Each structure stands twice: as structure tokens, then as C-alpha cells.
């Protein structure tokens, strides 16, 4: 988590910016996301998959993870950036989804997009997506990442799990973020925000 002195990634007041990337090799698969508020508040997440995935599936998993976070934070205006031409074009309806697995991913993506009043999905070059790319490669012990990165492990594909609505309102790791975003409250113990 950090505050960006430029205040906004694209100078569009009110729009959040979500950069996503997925990575798949023979050894591991994962996803990374970087969510930035209009004020420059940033949440970074690296996700390790407990299953094998193709590059396109990893890209879709990254997008779904970012959309879930946006839903949790009740974001109303979101610009989504990805360096995957296939994912961007499929999400925007410019490409037909022929692969049955990717079709399931796109159905889930579209259901999350419908929950956010204003969204835009934009393709960017790989160089502009370096933060999410680094996160997707799971460099957990790298000095490139600071201690504000959240690490998750996804045991099964998002398209295989049922959506369960949270009933328990007890505080969790997102509570300080939600309190800051909704009420402007900073935590008493700043170390709690570091994960």
C-alpha cells in the first residue's frame, strides 16, 4: 500500500485503476493485481494457483480476482488495464470465445462487471503493466516487492467455486481499507495495513 504523489493514474477524477496480469509456466501459475484509488491509495495482491492453468486462464483469474476486490470495496467507476489482447477483446465482446473453459471465465467476468456501474477494459503494453506482471510471477521473496503486498493461494479455479455471500461482518484484513475509503479513518496501528 502506498500513496502516489501523482494522485491519479489517468487524471480521471473518481475512476479507480485496476491493472491485472496472469502468468503460467510448467513450474507454477499465478496472478497479480494492482488496484489504485483516485487518491493514489494502492492495494497489491499476488495469487498463487494450486492448479495448472493456461496463460489465458491465468489472465482471466487475475481479472476475476480484481473484480471481486472492486465489488467488496463497492467501487462505482473502474478502469481495468490488461496486457492480454485476448482477455480484453473477449471481455469487450470484440472476439468470440470459442474455448469452453474460457467461455465459463467470461460468463463470470461479465457477471462481476454488471455489478459495477461504470467500467472500461483497456489493453496496455506489457511495459505499462510491470507491477501486476511482477506480482503474477509470485516473487514473494524478491526485494522488488515491499511488505504491503497481500499473498493469496487459490486452490481451485474461480469457475469451479460457488459464490458465497459473506454473512459474518467481523473485522478481517480488508476492514482497515474499507474504513479508510469510506470514512477516511487511519488505523491506530499502522503495521496492521502491512499484512
C-alpha positions, 0 to 999 in steps of 0.5 A: 500500500502506498500513496502516489504523489501523482494522485491519479493514474489517468487524471480521471477524477473518481475512476479507480485503476485496476491493472491485472496480469496472469502468468503460467509456466510448467513450474507454477501459475499465478496472478497479480493485481494492482488496484489504485484509488483516485487518491493514489491509495494502492492495494497489491495482491499476488495469487498463487494457483494450486492448479495448472492453468493456461496463460489465458486462464491465468489472465482471466483469474487475475481479472476475476480476482480484481473484480471481486476486490472492486465489488467488496470495496463497492467501487462505482467507476473502474478502469481495468488495464490488461496486457492480454489482447485476448482477455480484453477483446473477449471481455469487450465482446470484440472476439468470440470465445470459442474455448469452453473453459474460457467461455465459463471465465467470461460468463463470470467476468461479465457477471462481476462487471454488471455489478459495477456501474461504470467500467472500461477494459483497456489493453496496455503494453506489457511495459505499462503493466510491470507491477501486476506482471511482477506480482503474477510471477509470485516473487514473494521473496524478491526485494522488488516487492515491499511488505504491503503486498497481500499473498493469496493461494487459490486452490481451485479455479474461480469457475469451479467455486460457488459464490458465497455471500459473506454473512459474518461482518467481523473485522478481517484484513480488508476492514482497515481499507474499507474504513479508510475509503469510506470514512477516511479513518487511519488505523491506530496501528499502522503495521496492521495495513502491512499484512 
